[in-house]
Amino acid sequence: MFDLNPPKGNVSPPTAPQGQRVPELLTWVDSPVGPGLEALRISLEKWAVVADLSSPQDDTPPPDRLPPQKTPLLLARLGGLALASGLAMASLVSVVRFFGAFEPLELMAYDHVLTARPAEPRSDRIIVLEANRAVVDAEQLKEPKNLAETLSDATLTAAIQKLQAYGVSVIGVDWYLPDDLTQWSASVLPIFQAPGLADHSRIYGLYLQPYQGRTGEENSVPAPHPQAIPPERVGFSNFAIHRKGEGENVLRRQIVSNGLGDTVTAPPCPSTQAFSTLMALGYLEANHPDLGPFTPPDFSRVLESRRNRWLLGRATLNGLSSYSFIYGGYQDLEPGIFELMLNYREPAGNDLRAAFTHKSLYDLLENRLDPAAFQGKVALLGLTDDTRISDRFLTPYGDELGVTLHAHMVDHLISLALGERRQIWVWTRVGEFAWILLWSLLGGGFGLLGRHRPGWLAGSLAAGLLGIYLSSRLAMGTVALWLPMVPPMVAFVLAQGTVVYTEATLQLTRSNHSKIKP
């Protein structure tokens, strides 16, 4: 109408009905004074092209063609979606984690980052003297065997006397010695009754605290008779085996004390300290007296304290139960026990035996070992014959024998006291939630940026998961920090998927609404 510009009087004003104006326009166009029907056709085609360019069939243009005035509003809405998804997924994952749903996966991840650390040098302060198969086979016909079933009394006492002559600081006997005094002959008893470091190496024995076995029966082994080894040099041999879940019997923690205090005084519980704890303290007292005193504290009071800490040499040890029985991926720690995550001396080739020198008892007795190598050291005597041994345990590094595991525990405490290594530690619950929230928000942000680019989305997903994995490995390998790995991965994936799915659903809904014609 306005393109043809008819003179006044030929077409009614705009207030008139359209049904009246259109016939009047056509009459004027085809009249002798009008522009003609060809001019009308050209005008209609021109305006049809303009209408097609300015009004696509989908009333909701794609995000990269949004009018300038709509772009900030949409971006703000999408940013809010990413933020809300990140916060929601982090909260959901943290709640699920609190109830232990991720515990098996988190412990598997812990085992991986623990065993992926660089190898450490072999410890030169502990020597394991083993009764291997060759030794046990040679001992079968020798009698008497009152002290150890697989070793004659003469062989065991000869080894102890040889170690005393070589000047070792601590001798740990990893056999359950008899509690009946009649089994200790007059020739054997004086060897074990060493008065102390001034004259002889101290001998440490062990016993087995009562515990509920898999069969439901309570198992225990009493301590050696106190006239043979004084109770202050007898510790329990129990290990902290995680038994929750199928196939989860893995030794990851080290019990330092059972925290019973004076509540247990009668056999079979003469001591509240672990066998490895007492040996480590004996070594420190003999070789590093300036860092003392090394008298074990009353752990019953330590455990009751709010901080649950023990000052040992240059280290302040934080018991796991100081974290309210939730520590890293563990959700069911037992109360009343002062324990640490066992920071194994990282062995070459993940072979725990490689972390310490292992020599045959017969090599010692037949003078095939250098006496100078024993001066001031810890000597552990134990059985390593696979055909007769029962104390084999599953670790993050595979199966290992009890005497080698005791060596790792002794070395762990000594290394901590001397400031050579760090205790495996975790962030507080707030810190761990912040770590999960960080990756959850990043997942939401990556989902927002890659919502229309599948290749970029897949690449950002892989990069995020790889970043979490490398961060966990680096933290454990450098500062012994156990970072959550599985929960931030789950939160990252869920947040990214939530943003992509929600935005795609909203766009599909807008598109369907735009196709509905009035």
C-alpha positions as a Python dict, from the first residue, in 0.01 Angstrom:
ca = {
    (1, 'M'): (0, 0, 0),
    (2, 'F'): (267, 247, 103),
    (3, 'D'): (512, 131, -165),
    (4, 'L'): (259, 210, -445),
    (5, 'N'): (143, 531, -267),
    (6, 'P'): (-212, 569, -415),
    (7, 'P'): (-350, 930, -428),
    (8, 'K'): (-598, 1032, -163),
    (9, 'G'): (-955, 941, -238),
    (10, 'N'): (-875, 624, -433),
    (11, 'V'): (-831, 401, -122),
    (12, 'S'): (-1009, 435, 211),
    (13, 'P'): (-797, 544, 514),
    (14, 'P'): (-623, 280, 739),
    (15, 'T'): (-911, 291, 986),
    (16, 'A'): (-1140, 133, 722),
    (17, 'P'): (-1183, -248, 714),
    (18, 'Q'): (-915, -437, 520),
    (19, 'G'): (-1184, -614, 319),
    (20, 'Q'): (-1286, -272, 182),
    (21, 'R'): (-934, -129, 126),
    (22, 'V'): (-796, -427, -72),
    (23, 'P'): (-1065, -415, -351),
    (24, 'E'): (-1025, -37, -372),
    (25, 'L'): (-646, -77, -411),
    (26, 'L'): (-687, -334, -689),
    (27, 'T'): (-944, -113, -871),
    (28, 'W'): (-707, 184, -861),
    (29, 'V'): (-402, -19, -972),
    (30, 'D'): (-585, -154, -1280),
    (31, 'S'): (-744, 181, -1369),
    (32, 'P'): (-605, 410, -1643),
    (33, 'V'): (-453, 636, -1375),
    (34, 'G'): (-305, 346, -1173),
    (35, 'P'): (51, 199, -1199),
    (36, 'G'): (-76, -131, -1340),
    (37, 'L'): (-81, -491, -1218),
    (38, 'E'): (287, -543, -1314),
    (39, 'A'): (391, -276, -1066),
    (40, 'L'): (184, -449, -796),
    (41, 'R'): (355, -784, -869),
    (42, 'I'): (702, -632, -842),
    (43, 'S'): (613, -462, -513),
    (44, 'L'): (475, -786, -364),
    (45, 'E'): (787, -988, -462),
    (46, 'K'): (1018, -728, -308),
    (47, 'W'): (839, -731, 26),
    (48, 'A'): (817, -1113, 26),
    (49, 'V'): (1200, -1136, 10),
    (50, 'V'): (1240, -889, 296),
    (51, 'A'): (991, -1080, 508),
    (52, 'D'): (1175, -1409, 445),
    (53, 'L'): (1512, -1263, 551),
    (54, 'S'): (1382, -1103, 868),
    (55, 'S'): (1146, -1379, 987),
    (56, 'P'): (1279, -1739, 975),
    (57, 'Q'): (1032, -2022, 1019),
    (58, 'D'): (1177, -2103, 1364),
    (59, 'D'): (1090, -1802, 1577),
    (60, 'T'): (1376, -1898, 1815),
    (61, 'P'): (1706, -1833, 1633),
    (62, 'P'): (2014, -2038, 1718),
    (63, 'P'): (2233, -1897, 1996),
    (64, 'D'): (2500, -1769, 1757),
    (65, 'R'): (2232, -1562, 1569),
    (66, 'L'): (2055, -1417, 1870),
    (67, 'P'): (1965, -1051, 1850),
    (68, 'P'): (2211, -841, 2053),
    (69, 'Q'): (1953, -753, 2314),
    (70, 'K'): (1881, -1124, 2394),
    (71, 'T'): (2242, -1254, 2418),
    (72, 'P'): (2328, -1133, 2774),
    (73, 'L'): (2001, -1266, 2913),
    (74, 'L'): (2053, -1612, 2762),
    (75, 'L'): (2414, -1631, 2873),
    (76, 'A'): (2312, -1537, 3226),
    (77, 'R'): (2050, -1813, 3229),
    (78, 'L'): (2296, -2071, 3098),
    (79, 'G'): (2561, -1960, 3347),
    (80, 'G'): (2311, -1999, 3627),
    (81, 'L'): (2229, -2346, 3498),
    (82, 'A'): (2598, -2445, 3505),
    (83, 'L'): (2641, -2304, 3856),
    (84, 'A'): (2328, -2472, 3989),
    (85, 'S'): (2420, -2806, 3831),
    (86, 'G'): (2771, -2792, 3973),
    (87, 'L'): (2653, -2715, 4324),
    (88, 'A'): (2372, -2972, 4312),
    (89, 'M'): (2595, -3254, 4184),
    (90, 'A'): (2872, -3176, 4435),
    (91, 'S'): (2621, -3185, 4720),
    (92, 'L'): (2462, -3506, 4595),
    (93, 'V'): (2796, -3682, 4554),
    (94, 'S'): (2916, -3568, 4898),
    (95, 'V'): (2602, -3699, 5066),
    (96, 'V'): (2628, -4033, 4887),
    (97, 'R'): (2996, -4049, 4979),
    (98, 'F'): (2918, -3979, 5345),
    (99, 'F'): (2714, -4299, 5360),
    (100, 'G'): (3003, -4503, 5217),
    (101, 'A'): (2873, -4574, 4867),
    (102, 'F'): (3206, -4485, 4707),
    (103, 'E'): (3429, -4654, 4968),
    (104, 'P'): (3530, -4963, 4762),
    (105, 'L'): (3614, -4752, 4458),
    (106, 'E'): (3797, -4491, 4665),
    (107, 'L'): (4011, -4757, 4831),
    (108, 'M'): (4097, -4904, 4492),
    (109, 'A'): (4196, -4557, 4373),
    (110, 'Y'): (4404, -4511, 4690),
    (111, 'D'): (4587, -4837, 4625),
    (112, 'H'): (4666, -4724, 4273),
    (113, 'V'): (4809, -4383, 4359),
    (114, 'L'): (5001, -4534, 4652),
    (115, 'T'): (5172, -4796, 4439),
    (116, 'A'): (5237, -4551, 4153),
    (117, 'R'): (5486, -4344, 4356),
    (118, 'P'): (5856, -4334, 4264),
    (119, 'A'): (6066, -4603, 4433),
    (120, 'E'): (6259, -4511, 4749),
    (121, 'P'): (6607, -4627, 4849),
    (122, 'R'): (6628, -4947, 5053),
    (123, 'S'): (6627, -4891, 5429),
    (124, 'D'): (6963, -4972, 5587),
    (125, 'R'): (6842, -4976, 5949),
    (126, 'I'): (6632, -5293, 5938),
    (127, 'I'): (6750, -5644, 5850),
    (128, 'V'): (6508, -5933, 5821),
    (129, 'L'): (6658, -6270, 5914),
    (130, 'E'): (6425, -6530, 5772),
    (131, 'A'): (6365, -6894, 5838),
    (132, 'N'): (6299, -6983, 5476),
    (133, 'R'): (6223, -7326, 5339),
    (134, 'A'): (6586, -7435, 5333),
    (135, 'V'): (6626, -7341, 5700),
    (136, 'V'): (6302, -7508, 5810),
    (137, 'D'): (6380, -7826, 5616),
    (138, 'A'): (6721, -7846, 5782),
    (139, 'E'): (6560, -7791, 6125),
    (140, 'Q'): (6305, -8071, 6100),
    (141, 'L'): (6519, -8330, 6280),
    (142, 'K'): (6656, -8095, 6542),
    (143, 'E'): (6509, -8093, 6893),
    (144, 'P'): (6383, -7951, 7119),
    (145, 'K'): (6139, -7704, 6960),
    (146, 'N'): (5983, -7551, 7270),
    (147, 'L'): (6008, -7188, 7153),
    (148, 'A'): (5907, -7214, 6787),
    (149, 'E'): (5743, -7504, 6607),
    (150, 'T'): (5960, -7470, 6297),
    (151, 'L'): (6295, -7382, 6460),
    (152, 'S'): (6499, -7559, 6724),
    (153, 'D'): (6568, -7376, 7048),
    (154, 'A'): (6943, -7398, 6983),
    (155, 'T'): (6916, -7230, 6641),
    (156, 'L'): (6695, -6947, 6765),
    (157, 'T'): (6908, -6871, 7071),
    (158, 'A'): (7232, -6897, 6869),
    (159, 'A'): (7096, -6639, 6625),
    (160, 'I'): (7001, -6405, 6911),
    (161, 'Q'): (7344, -6438, 7070),
    (162, 'K'): (7513, -6369, 6738),
    (163, 'L'): (7304, -6053, 6690),
    (164, 'Q'): (7385, -5936, 7042),
    (165, 'A'): (7754, -5984, 6969),
    (166, 'Y'): (7718, -5782, 6650),
    (167, 'G'): (7569, -5490, 6846),
    (168, 'V'): (7216, -5464, 6710),
    (169, 'S'): (6990, -5225, 6899),
    (170, 'V'): (6662, -5415, 6872),
    (171, 'I'): (6587, -5782, 6817),
    (172, 'G'): (6228, -5860, 6726),
    (173, 'V'): (6122, -6224, 6748),
    (174, 'D'): (5823, -6283, 6520),
    (175, 'W'): (5721, -6612, 6679),
    (176, 'Y'): (5461, -6662, 6948),
    (177, 'L'): (5685, -6775, 7234),
    (178, 'P'): (5541, -6997, 7513),
    (179, 'D'): (5360, -6848, 7811),
    (180, 'D'): (5437, -7159, 8017),
    (181, 'L'): (5761, -7113, 8210),
    (182, 'T'): (5831, -7485, 8209),
    (183, 'Q'): (5899, -7465, 7835),
    (184, 'W'): (6186, -7226, 7896),
    (185, 'S'): (6495, -7428, 7983),
    (186, 'A'): (6766, -7302, 8216),
    (187, 'S'): (7003, -7251, 7921),
    (188, 'V'): (6752, -7053, 7714),
    (189, 'L'): (6598, -6825, 7974),
    (190, 'P'): (6908, -6613, 8052),
    (191, 'I'): (6951, -6525, 7684),
    (192, 'F'): (6607, -6363, 7677),
    (193, 'Q'): (6648, -6194, 8015),
    (194, 'A'): (6879, -5924, 7880),
    (195, 'P'): (6886, -5636, 8130),
    (196, 'G'): (6883, -5357, 7874),
    (197, 'L'): (7074, -5154, 7619),
    (198, 'A'): (7377, -5099, 7843),
    (199, 'D'): (7477, -5464, 7824),
    (200, 'H'): (7274, -5642, 7559),
    (201, 'S'): (7040, -5580, 7270),
    (202, 'R'): (6679, -5561, 7374),
    (203, 'I'): (6460, -5852, 7270),
    (204, 'Y'): (6096, -5784, 7183),
    (205, 'G'): (5819, -6041, 7169),
    (206, 'L'): (5458, -6043, 7057),
    (207, 'Y'): (5117, -6183, 7132),
    (208, 'L'): (4783, -6187, 6953),
    (209, 'Q'): (4499, -5980, 7092),
    (210, 'P'): (4156, -6143, 7095),
    (211, 'Y'): (3969, -6074, 6775),
    (212, 'Q'): (3665, -6215, 6597),
    (213, 'G'): (3774, -6441, 6312),
    (214, 'R'): (3585, -6518, 5993),
    (215, 'T'): (3443, -6833, 6150),
    (216, 'G'): (3293, -6631, 6433),
    (217, 'E'): (3530, -6776, 6690),
    (218, 'E'): (3747, -6549, 6900),
    (219, 'N'): (4118, -6600, 6835),
    (220, 'S'): (4409, -6502, 7056),
    (221, 'V'): (4759, -6610, 7152),
    (222, 'P'): (4897, -6525, 7498),
    (223, 'A'): (5218, -6333, 7556),
    (224, 'P'): (5551, -6498, 7643),
    (225, 'H'): (5605, -6565, 8008),
    (226, 'P'): (5702, -6235, 8178),
    (227, 'Q'): (6019, -6388, 8324),
    (228, 'A'): (6139, -6452, 7969),
    (229, 'I'): (6042, -6120, 7810),
    (230, 'P'): (5912, -5839, 8034),
    (231, 'P'): (5560, -5715, 7948),
    (232, 'E'): (5694, -5369, 7858),
    (233, 'R'): (5878, -5534, 7568),
    (234, 'V'): (5583, -5737, 7442),
    (235, 'G'): (5344, -5587, 7188),
    (236, 'F'): (5040, -5714, 7000),
    (237, 'S'): (5079, -5838, 6645),
    (238, 'N'): (4727, -5761, 6521),
    (239, 'F'): (4697, -5585, 6187),
    (240, 'A'): (4426, -5342, 6077),
    (241, 'I'): (4262, -5550, 5805),
    (242, 'H'): (3975, -5383, 5624),
    (243, 'R'): (3709, -5653, 5596),
    (244, 'K'): (3415, -5457, 5459),
    (245, 'G'): (3305, -5584, 5120),
    (246, 'E'): (3401, -5886, 4917),
    (247, 'G'): (3774, -5911, 4847),
    (248, 'E'): (3857, -5611, 5062),
    (249, 'N'): (4093, -5777, 5314),
    (250, 'V'): (4374, -5532, 5245),
    (251, 'L'): (4628, -5398, 5493),
    (252, 'R'): (4635, -5019, 5450),
    (253, 'R'): (4649, -4899, 5811),
    (254, 'Q'): (4895, -4942, 6096),
    (255, 'I'): (4771, -4984, 6452),
    (256, 'V'): (4999, -4798, 6694),
    (257, 'S'): (4799, -4864, 7011),
    (258, 'N'): (4465, -5014, 7100),
    (259, 'G'): (4394, -4727, 7338),
    (260, 'L'): (4274, -4951, 7620),
    (261, 'G'): (4490, -4789, 7884),
    (262, 'D'): (4478, -4964, 8223),
    (263, 'T'): (4148, -5139, 8159),
    (264, 'V'): (4327, -5458, 8052),
    (265, 'T'): (4599, -5588, 8280),
    (266, 'A'): (4562, -5965, 8273),
    (267, 'P'): (4678, -6204, 8001),
    (268, 'P'): (4643, -6238, 7713),
    (269, 'C'): (4665, -5856, 7688),
    (270, 'P'): (4971, -5742, 7885),
    (271, 'S'): (5041, -5445, 7658),
    (272, 'T'): (4841, -5185, 7473),
    (273, 'Q'): (5119, -5105, 7224),
    (274, 'A'): (5184, -5273, 6892),
    (275, 'F'): (5489, -5494, 6842),
    (276, 'S'): (5617, -5255, 6573),
    (277, 'T'): (5560, -4950, 6796),
    (278, 'L'): (5775, -5088, 7077),
    (279, 'M'): (6057, -5184, 6841),
    (280, 'A'): (6057, -4841, 6676),
    (281, 'L'): (6072, -4671, 7017),
    (282, 'G'): (6355, -4901, 7125),
    (283, 'Y'): (6556, -4815, 6815),
    (284, 'L'): (6501, -4441, 6862),
    (285, 'E'): (6596, -4456, 7227),
    (286, 'A'): (6921, -4635, 7144),
    (287, 'N'): (7026, -4430, 6842),
    (288, 'H'): (6854, -4091, 6879),
    (289, 'P'): (6814, -4022, 7251),
    (290, 'D'): (6818, -3646, 7188),
    (291, 'L'): (6472, -3673, 7028),
    (292, 'G'): (6320, -3844, 7332),
    (293, 'P'): (6160, -3927, 7560),
    (294, 'F'): (6021, -4230, 7384),
    (295, 'T'): (5791, -4366, 7651),
    (296, 'P'): (5457, -4453, 7490),
    (297, 'P'): (5182, -4219, 7606),
    (298, 'D'): (4859, -4325, 7765),
    (299, 'F'): (4667, -4362, 7442),
    (300, 'S'): (4339, -4395, 7628),
    (301, 'R'): (4378, -4027, 7719),
    (302, 'V'): (4516, -3939, 7376),
    (303, 'L'): (4209, -4086, 7212),
    (304, 'E'): (3979, -3900, 7448),
    (305, 'S'): (4146, -3572, 7364),
    (306, 'R'): (3993, -3362, 7093),
    (307, 'R'): (4300, -3352, 6870),
    (308, 'N'): (4411, -3715, 6911),
    (309, 'R'): (4779, -3640, 6851),
    (310, 'W'): (5108, -3796, 6958),
    (311, 'L'): (5438, -3608, 6951),
    (312, 'L'): (5704, -3856, 6836),
    (313, 'G'): (6050, -3712, 6781),
    (314, 'R'): (6025, -3444, 6513),
    (315, 'A'): (5674, -3548, 6406),
    (316, 'T'): (5325, -3486, 6535),
    (317, 'L'): (5121, -3792, 6450),
    (318, 'N'): (4748, -3747, 6394),
    (319, 'G'): (4542, -4057, 6463),
    (320, 'L'): (4278, -4145, 6206),
    (321, 'S'): (3999, -4133, 6462),
    (322, 'S'): (4068, -3764, 6516),
    (323, 'Y'): (3862, -3721, 6197),
    (324, 'S'): (3545, -3851, 6368),
    (325, 'F'): (3594, -4205, 6234),
    (326, 'I'): (3574, -4084, 5873),
    (327, 'Y'): (3910, -4050, 5703),
    (328, 'G'): (3949, -3995, 5331),
    (329, 'G'): (3764, -4278, 5161),
    (330, 'Y'): (3716, -4470, 5488),
    (331, 'Q'): (3372, -4431, 5640),
    (332, 'D'): (3372, -4690, 5920),
    (333, 'L'): (3689, -4658, 6126),
    (334, 'E'): (3678, -4829, 6462),
    (335, 'P'): (3682, -4606, 6770),
    (336, 'G'): (3931, -4660, 7050),
    (337, 'I'): (4231, -4732, 6828),
    (338, 'F'): (4524, -4502, 6755),
    (339, 'E'): (4618, -4587, 6400),
    (340, 'L'): (4781, -4433, 6093),
    (341, 'M'): (4764, -4494, 5723),
    (342, 'L'): (5064, -4720, 5663),
    (343, 'N'): (5304, -4528, 5444),
    (344, 'Y'): (5495, -4822, 5302),
    (345, 'R'): (5855, -4759, 5204),
    (346, 'E'): (5792, -4754, 4830),
    (347, 'P'): (5979, -5057, 4695),
    (348, 'A'): (6140, -5107, 4358),
    (349, 'G'): (5912, -5305, 4131),
    (350, 'N'): (5634, -5291, 4394),
    (351, 'D'): (5805, -5579, 4579),
    (352, 'L'): (5776, -5504, 4951),
    (353, 'R'): (6067, -5735, 5030),
    (354, 'A'): (6293, -5515, 4820),
    (355, 'A'): (6258, -5229, 5071),
    (356, 'F'): (6473, -5413, 5330),
    (357, 'T'): (6760, -5657, 5338),
    (358, 'H'): (6642, -6017, 5379),
    (359, 'K'): (6900, -6277, 5481),
    (360, 'S'): (6877, -6640, 5581),
    (361, 'L'): (6924, -6730, 5947),
    (362, 'Y'): (7185, -6981, 5838),
    (363, 'D'): (7382, -6706, 5662),
    (364, 'L'): (7401, -6537, 6001),
    (365, 'L'): (7493, -6851, 6193),
    (366, 'E'): (7756, -6960, 5941),
    (367, 'N'): (7928, -6618, 5948),
    (368, 'R'): (7849, -6529, 5588),
    (369, 'L'): (7728, -6178, 5682),
    (370, 'D'): (7932, -5869, 5766),
    (371, 'P'): (7909, -5799, 6144),
    (372, 'A'): (7948, -5424, 6083),
    (373, 'A'): (7621, -5425, 5887),
    (374, 'F'): (7430, -5502, 6208),
    (375, 'Q'): (7571, -5235, 6440),
    (376, 'G'): (7287, -5022, 6583),
    (377, 'K'): (7023, -5179, 6356),
    (378, 'V'): (6686, -5347, 6399),
    (379, 'A'): (6696, -5723, 6342),
    (380, 'L'): (6367, -5902, 6279),
    (381, 'L'): (6354, -6281, 6298),
    (382, 'G'): (6061, -6457, 6137),
    (383, 'L'): (5927, -6744, 5929),
    (384, 'T'): (5909, -6706, 5549),
    (385, 'D'): (5852, -7067, 5443),
    (386, 'D'): (5539, -7052, 5227),
    (387, 'T'): (5454, -7415, 5295),
    (388, 'R'): (5425, -7365, 5671),
    (389, 'I'): (5337, -6999, 5723),
    (390, 'S'): (4993, -6866, 5808),
    (391, 'D'): (5052, -6490, 5843),
    (392, 'R'): (5037, -6384, 5479),
    (393, 'F'): (4837, -6068, 5415),
    (394, 'L'): (4700, -5885, 5114),
    (395, 'T'): (4840, -5532, 5066),
    (396, 'P'): (4807, -5269, 4792),
    (397, 'Y'): (5127, -5424, 4654),
    (398, 'G'): (5004, -5784, 4661),
    (399, 'D'): (5049, -6064, 4914),
    (400, 'E'): (5325, -6027, 5172),
    (401, 'L'): (5450, -6208, 5481),
    (402, 'G'): (5399, -6077, 5832),
    (403, 'V'): (5767, -6034, 5922),
    (404, 'T'): (5822, -5806, 5618),
    (405, 'L'): (5510, -5606, 5705),
    (406, 'H'): (5637, -5558, 6061),
    (407, 'A'): (5958, -5421, 5909),
    (408, 'H'): (5758, -5164, 5709),
    (409, 'M'): (5567, -5057, 6019),
    (410, 'V'): (5882, -5017, 6229),
    (411, 'D'): (6051, -4822, 5951),
    (412, 'H'): (5741, -4605, 5907),
    (413, 'L'): (5743, -4483, 6268),
    (414, 'I'): (6119, -4431, 6272),
    (415, 'S'): (6107, -4233, 5947),
    (416, 'L'): (5829, -4012, 6083),
    (417, 'A'): (6012, -3948, 6410),
    (418, 'L'): (6331, -3850, 6226),
    (419, 'G'): (6143, -3622, 5988),
    (420, 'E'): (6250, -3824, 5683),
    (421, 'R'): (5904, -3894, 5548),
    (422, 'R'): (5552, -3761, 5586),
    (423, 'Q'): (5245, -3916, 5737),
    (424, 'I'): (4973, -3986, 5482),
    (425, 'W'): (4712, -3719, 5547),
    (426, 'V'): (4382, -3589, 5416),
    (427, 'W'): (4200, -3259, 5402),
    (428, 'T'): (3915, -3178, 5634),
    (429, 'R'): (3562, -3257, 5521),
    (430, 'V'): (3517, -2893, 5421),
    (431, 'G'): (3833, -2903, 5213),
    (432, 'E'): (3730, -3225, 5042),
    (433, 'F'): (3386, -3083, 4963),
    (434, 'A'): (3551, -2774, 4814),
    (435, 'W'): (3768, -3002, 4599),
    (436, 'I'): (3462, -3193, 4475),
    (437, 'L'): (3271, -2868, 4419),
    (438, 'L'): (3557, -2721, 4215),
    (439, 'W'): (3552, -3007, 3967),
    (440, 'S'): (3174, -3017, 3964),
    (441, 'L'): (3162, -2649, 3866),
    (442, 'L'): (3427, -2707, 3601),
    (443, 'G'): (3217, -2992, 3464),
    (444, 'G'): (2914, -2764, 3442),
    (445, 'G'): (3121, -2491, 3277),
    (446, 'F'): (3269, -2727, 3021),
    (447, 'G'): (2922, -2859, 2948),
    (448, 'L'): (2801, -2504, 2886),
    (449, 'L'): (3087, -2420, 2650),
    (450, 'G'): (3067, -2742, 2453),
    (451, 'R'): (2691, -2793, 2438),
    (452, 'H'): (2683, -2749, 2057),
    (453, 'R'): (3025, -2902, 1984),
    (454, 'P'): (3035, -3278, 2053),
    (455, 'G'): (3407, -3309, 1977),
    (456, 'W'): (3503, -3030, 2214),
    (457, 'L'): (3266, -3174, 2476),
    (458, 'A'): (3430, -3517, 2461),
    (459, 'G'): (3776, -3362, 2476),
    (460, 'S'): (3689, -3150, 2781),
    (461, 'L'): (3543, -3456, 2954),
    (462, 'A'): (3863, -3652, 2899),
    (463, 'A'): (4077, -3356, 3007),
    (464, 'G'): (3879, -3309, 3329),
    (465, 'L'): (3903, -3673, 3431),
    (466, 'L'): (4273, -3679, 3346),
    (467, 'G'): (4326, -3363, 3553),
    (468, 'I'): (4164, -3522, 3858),
    (469, 'Y'): (4370, -3838, 3816),
    (470, 'L'): (4701, -3658, 3774),
    (471, 'S'): (4627, -3428, 4067),
    (472, 'S'): (4563, -3728, 4292),
    (473, 'R'): (4883, -3902, 4184),
    (474, 'L'): (5090, -3587, 4220),
    (475, 'A'): (4951, -3511, 4567),
    (476, 'M'): (5028, -3861, 4697),
    (477, 'G'): (5368, -3879, 4532),
    (478, 'T'): (5495, -3540, 4654),
    (479, 'V'): (5333, -3454, 4987),
    (480, 'A'): (5163, -3785, 5085),
    (481, 'L'): (4818, -3623, 5050),
    (482, 'W'): (4526, -3857, 4986),
    (483, 'L'): (4301, -3656, 4757),
    (484, 'P'): (3952, -3778, 4667),
    (485, 'M'): (3957, -3913, 4311),
    (486, 'V'): (3633, -4098, 4245),
    (487, 'P'): (3383, -3844, 4394),
    (488, 'P'): (3512, -3542, 4192),
    (489, 'M'): (3514, -3757, 3877),
    (490, 'V'): (3152, -3857, 3933),
    (491, 'A'): (3049, -3498, 4013),
    (492, 'F'): (3235, -3368, 3706),
    (493, 'V'): (3060, -3609, 3469),
    (494, 'L'): (2716, -3559, 3626),
    (495, 'A'): (2740, -3179, 3621),
    (496, 'Q'): (2856, -3172, 3260),
    (497, 'G'): (2588, -3415, 3150),
    (498, 'T'): (2318, -3227, 3341),
    (499, 'V'): (2399, -2895, 3173),
    (500, 'V'): (2412, -3046, 2824),
    (501, 'Y'): (2092, -3246, 2869),
    (502, 'T'): (1897, -2961, 3030),
    (503, 'E'): (1999, -2704, 2768),
    (504, 'A'): (1919, -2944, 2483),
    (505, 'T'): (1579, -3020, 2635),
    (506, 'L'): (1495, -2651, 2672),
    (507, 'Q'): (1600, -2577, 2315),
    (508, 'L'): (1385, -2863, 2185),
    (509, 'T'): (1090, -2734, 2384),
    (510, 'R'): (1128, -2382, 2242),
    (511, 'S'): (1153, -2524, 1891),
    (512, 'N'): (835, -2727, 1932),
    (513, 'H'): (646, -2426, 2066),
    (514, 'S'): (756, -2214, 1772),
    (515, 'K'): (612, -2466, 1524),
    (516, 'I'): (261, -2435, 1669),
    (517, 'K'): (66, -2202, 1435),
    (518, 'P'): (-210, -1982, 1579),
}
